[in-house]
């Protein structure tokens, strides 16, 4: 089953009519994980006919407005729609305090269970969910910021149909085969496990890295990912300004992708100064070939 990414917002700073602020929706195991929640995220979700009830988890990278100002409105709408499903909110302390402040001043609490998972500043860790994991790790920006890696859990191997038909193993024997054991026939013949099973495909993974300077210390967390989203606020002619504002260029993002050995790179978080984004593609492809521009509304399938 493919992992699907919907780009809801690809801009930085203030929203534009053609480029909204940061938000992405990741479909994994038939559920949704929302990455960041800039202004008008819930409008973008409605435009794409996304069922709000299928959003299980929201991950916020940091407490800058273009990544979080859509969150109070979305949570309020969940309440208005009568949501009952629990929701996981993964974020740094400041974001949780912001949400609590909004609830307090608005005079209500959510009707649904809001499981607030606080990320310790400057730390990394892994959060376990039923069919996937979310790794968080620190980024280097002007304020405390976290990157995320969403990864499928490895599926158990399948057993070849012809083996099942010939030997008709019991349920316990099937469990042992899937656990890696060889099969012993009633006549005492040993059939190697490798000749019985169909290996599971490599789990898909998606790394989300925004906002940050070019920082090689994140490579261990994103190494070998199926796809990396890396902010590219500026082109290389603005590299000094990018560093001062703690952002990255398209070339720097591509170099990180190359060093990390990822399969695909998505560029986004574009400054509003740029109208023609093809220059980002050209710059990045000097260092990494498989590059996609995160333009609003596009869907990207990983498989």
Wavefront OBJ file of the C-alpha trace (Angstrom):
o trace
v 0.000 0.000 0.000
v 1.573 3.344 -1.009
v 2.303 6.167 1.395
v 0.710 9.359 0.054
v 1.675 12.980 0.722
v -0.692 15.857 0.030
v 0.921 19.309 -0.017
v -1.544 21.724 1.576
v 0.852 24.657 1.918
v 4.354 25.200 0.536
v 5.141 28.806 1.385
v 6.920 30.573 4.224
v 6.062 33.649 6.270
v 2.687 35.040 5.177
v 0.144 33.136 3.054
v -0.312 34.109 -0.584
v -3.338 33.476 -2.847
v -1.388 30.808 -4.739
v 0.891 29.526 -1.972
v -0.322 28.790 1.549
v 1.809 28.376 4.640
v 3.212 25.084 5.880
v 0.940 22.058 6.107
v 1.137 18.545 4.710
v -1.080 15.512 5.064
v 0.492 12.058 5.089
v -1.745 9.058 4.421
v -0.317 5.933 6.003
v -2.128 2.657 6.736
v -5.437 4.298 5.720
v -5.085 6.990 8.402
v -3.838 10.578 8.241
v -0.971 12.389 9.947
v -0.999 16.188 9.621
v 2.425 17.833 9.553
v 2.236 21.477 10.643
v -0.909 23.583 10.486
v -0.453 27.036 8.980
v -3.329 29.444 8.401
v -6.318 28.101 6.440
v -5.191 24.479 6.717
v -8.732 23.357 7.450
v -9.957 25.156 4.318
v -7.334 23.349 2.256
v -8.407 20.031 3.806
v -12.012 20.710 2.802
v -10.959 21.659 -0.731
v -9.405 18.214 -1.057
v -12.426 16.506 0.574
v -10.407 15.067 3.436
v -12.428 13.467 6.233
v -11.431 15.283 9.423
v -12.283 12.201 11.485
v -9.487 10.227 9.801
v -6.781 12.573 11.060
v -5.290 10.628 13.963
v -2.155 12.634 14.659
v -0.909 16.209 14.277
v 2.823 16.986 14.421
v 3.908 20.613 14.822
v 7.544 21.509 14.166
v 7.784 24.806 16.064
v 5.962 27.849 17.364
v 6.195 30.170 14.371
v 2.879 31.415 13.015
v 3.241 30.006 9.516
v 3.400 26.519 11.050
v 0.865 26.717 13.876
v -1.704 29.513 13.476
v -4.198 27.175 11.797
v -4.201 24.748 14.719
v -6.692 26.461 17.096
v -9.261 26.785 14.305
v -8.879 23.171 13.256
v -9.274 21.886 16.822
v -12.330 24.124 17.267
v -13.874 22.695 14.082
v -13.206 19.138 15.299
v -15.259 20.066 18.360
v -18.077 21.641 16.337
v -18.291 18.518 14.178
v -18.740 16.363 17.284
v -15.456 14.509 17.008
v -15.198 11.589 19.430
v -12.022 9.899 18.179
v -8.884 10.564 20.240
v -6.305 12.874 18.649
v -2.546 12.817 19.215
v -0.868 16.239 19.222
v 2.934 15.978 19.035
v 4.758 19.241 19.650
v 7.177 21.188 21.789
v 6.074 22.712 25.094
v 5.253 26.170 23.673
v 2.693 24.761 21.242
v 0.863 22.848 23.965
v 0.825 25.989 26.124
v -0.620 27.914 23.177
v -3.415 25.372 22.735
v -4.197 25.416 26.473
v -4.317 29.234 26.421
v -6.788 29.252 23.518
v -9.048 26.729 25.242
v -8.900 28.691 28.491
v -9.719 32.063 26.926
v -12.437 30.568 24.709
v -13.996 28.931 27.748
v -14.265 25.376 26.514
v -12.469 22.046 26.453
v -12.520 19.623 23.514
v -15.196 16.929 23.570
v -12.663 14.412 22.278
v -9.577 13.033 24.012
v -6.585 15.219 23.141
v -3.442 13.236 23.823
v -0.765 15.911 24.166
v 2.683 14.450 23.551
v 5.382 16.936 24.527
v 8.733 16.719 22.756
v 11.678 17.593 25.001
v 13.629 20.500 23.514
v 16.874 19.494 21.805
v 16.171 15.769 22.190
v 15.286 12.910 19.868
v 13.102 9.864 20.352
v 10.666 7.421 18.767
v 6.893 7.322 19.299
v 5.110 4.025 18.678
v 1.712 3.834 16.996
v -0.228 0.792 15.803
v 1.097 0.625 12.232
v 3.827 3.243 12.119
v 6.407 5.064 14.200
v 7.215 8.772 14.389
v 10.789 9.758 15.166
v 11.423 13.323 16.332
v 14.809 15.042 16.268
v 16.079 18.610 16.823
v 16.623 21.109 14.021
v 18.658 24.322 14.113
v 16.369 27.302 13.683
v 15.835 30.618 15.504
v 13.655 28.920 18.117
v 13.303 25.320 19.294
v 12.243 23.220 16.310
v 11.732 19.528 15.635
v 11.941 17.412 12.504
v 9.950 14.212 12.048
v 10.348 10.849 10.361
v 7.197 8.798 9.749
v 8.004 5.147 9.102
v 5.809 2.140 8.425
v 6.195 -0.768 10.796
v 7.662 -3.798 9.097
v 4.995 -6.185 7.889
v 5.338 -9.922 8.585
v 6.479 -11.992 5.596
v 3.950 -13.945 3.548
v 4.104 -17.699 3.038
v 4.091 -19.061 -0.508
v 0.697 -20.464 -1.518
v 2.194 -23.579 -3.064
v 3.870 -24.431 0.257
v 0.569 -24.055 2.141
v -1.230 -26.280 -0.360
v 1.425 -28.995 -0.300
v 2.215 -29.203 3.412
v -0.880 -27.673 5.051
v 0.954 -26.325 8.102
v -0.937 -25.730 11.344
v -1.594 -22.228 12.698
v 1.241 -22.666 15.218
v 3.609 -23.786 12.466
v 2.633 -20.775 10.346
v 3.455 -18.479 13.279
v 6.846 -20.168 13.657
v 7.600 -19.804 9.932
v 6.715 -16.104 10.026
v 9.006 -15.770 13.037
v 11.874 -17.094 10.900
v 11.985 -20.806 11.724
v 12.527 -23.607 9.203
v 9.748 -26.130 8.574
v 10.166 -29.808 9.434
v 7.901 -32.216 7.552
v 6.322 -35.304 9.113
v 9.082 -37.311 7.413
v 11.753 -35.220 9.130
v 12.774 -33.214 6.071
v 13.926 -29.671 6.832
v 12.650 -26.996 4.461
v 14.630 -23.755 4.868
v 12.631 -20.723 5.873
v 14.052 -18.691 2.991
v 12.450 -21.044 0.461
v 9.024 -20.799 2.121
v 8.430 -17.103 2.633
v 7.991 -14.074 0.431
v 10.012 -11.304 2.121
v 8.103 -8.169 3.092
v 8.836 -5.013 1.126
v 11.066 -2.453 2.795
v 8.956 -0.156 5.022
v 8.245 3.230 3.498
v 9.431 6.324 5.335
v 8.995 10.080 5.022
v 11.250 12.667 6.648
v 9.919 16.187 7.259
v 12.622 18.805 7.834
v 11.542 22.451 8.214
v 12.729 25.100 9.359
v 16.490 24.745 9.716
v 19.921 25.709 8.526
v 21.812 23.131 6.488
v 22.778 20.714 9.252
v 24.508 17.387 8.686
v 23.764 16.267 12.258
v 20.242 15.260 11.141
v 21.575 12.672 8.678
v 21.513 9.704 11.109
v 17.778 10.288 11.654
v 16.810 10.527 7.966
v 19.389 8.212 6.386
v 17.965 5.975 3.650
v 14.456 7.456 3.828
v 12.101 6.762 0.960
v 11.549 10.495 0.680
v 12.851 13.649 2.362
v 11.034 16.967 2.522
v 13.621 19.650 3.223
v 12.935 23.337 3.428
v 14.467 25.467 0.663
v 13.416 28.986 1.543
v 16.017 30.621 -0.698
v 18.272 30.109 -3.696
v 22.055 30.128 -3.352
v 22.356 33.827 -4.165
v 20.766 34.348 -0.726
v 22.903 31.834 1.168
v 24.198 34.408 3.670
v 20.700 35.691 4.359
v 19.470 32.120 4.679
v 22.038 31.389 7.373
v 21.255 34.602 9.261
v 17.549 33.730 9.299
v 18.342 30.071 10.045
v 16.953 28.695 6.793
v 18.345 26.652 3.889
v 18.828 26.996 0.147
v 17.772 24.544 -2.562
v 21.398 23.519 -3.100
v 21.913 22.873 0.617
v 18.761 20.752 0.799
v 19.962 18.687 -2.171
v 23.370 18.152 -0.564
v 21.699 16.842 2.603
v 19.555 14.494 0.495
v 22.646 13.184 -1.261
v 24.614 12.670 1.959
v 21.636 10.917 3.585
v 21.117 8.559 0.646
v 17.377 9.203 0.390
v 15.454 8.114 -2.699
v 13.503 11.317 -3.365
v 13.704 14.949 -2.277
v 10.803 17.390 -1.990
v 11.633 21.095 -1.750
v 9.285 23.571 -0.077
v 8.830 26.501 2.334
v 9.576 28.895 -0.513
v 10.065 32.595 0.221
v 7.363 34.857 -1.213
v 10.070 36.736 -3.142
v 10.127 33.879 -5.689
v 7.394 33.538 -8.302
v 9.229 31.128 -10.659
v 10.078 27.953 -8.748
v 11.840 26.207 -11.638
v 15.062 27.859 -10.469
v 14.841 25.796 -7.256
v 14.577 22.617 -9.293
v 17.550 23.555 -11.470
v 19.721 24.451 -8.500
v 18.913 21.299 -6.522
v 19.451 18.965 -9.479
v 23.098 19.961 -9.631
v 23.558 17.866 -6.469
v 20.619 15.415 -6.403
v 18.571 14.105 -9.319
v 15.219 12.959 -7.874
v 13.738 16.324 -6.886
v 10.083 17.410 -6.666
v 8.741 20.899 -5.951
v 6.146 20.981 -3.168
v 3.601 23.124 -4.960
v 0.236 23.547 -3.255
v -2.295 20.829 -4.026
v -0.012 18.163 -5.468
v -0.088 14.545 -4.297
v 3.041 12.428 -4.134
v 2.876 8.643 -3.810
v 5.731 6.650 -2.316
v 5.863 2.928 -3.018
l 1 2 3 4 5 6 7 8 9 10 11 12 13 14 15 16 17 18 19 20 21 22 23 24 25 26 27 28 29 30 31 32 33 34 35 36 37 38 39 40 41 42 43 44 45 46 47 48 49 50 51 52 53 54 55 56 57 58 59 60 61 62 63 64 65 66 67 68 69 70 71 72 73 74 75 76 77 78 79 80 81 82 83 84 85 86 87 88 89 90 91 92 93 94 95 96 97 98 99 100 101 102 103 104 105 106 107 108 109 110 111 112 113 114 115 116 117 118 119 120 121 122 123 124 125 126 127 128 129 130 131 132 133 134 135 136 137 138 139 140 141 142 143 144 145 146 147 148 149 150 151 152 153 154 155 156 157 158 159 160 161 162 163 164 165 166 167 168 169 170 171 172 173 174 175 176 177 178 179 180 181 182 183 184 185 186 187 188 189 190 191 192 193 194 195 196 197 198 199 200 201 202 203 204 205 206 207 208 209 210 211 212 213 214 215 216 217 218 219 220 221 222 223 224 225 226 227 228 229 230 231 232 233 234 235 236 237 238 239 240 241 242 243 244 245 246 247 248 249 250 251 252 253 254 255 256 257 258 259 260 261 262 263 264 265 266 267 268 269 270 271 272 273 274 275 276 277 278 279 280 281 282 283 284 285 286 287 288 289 290 291 292 293 294 295 296 297 298 299 300 301 302 303
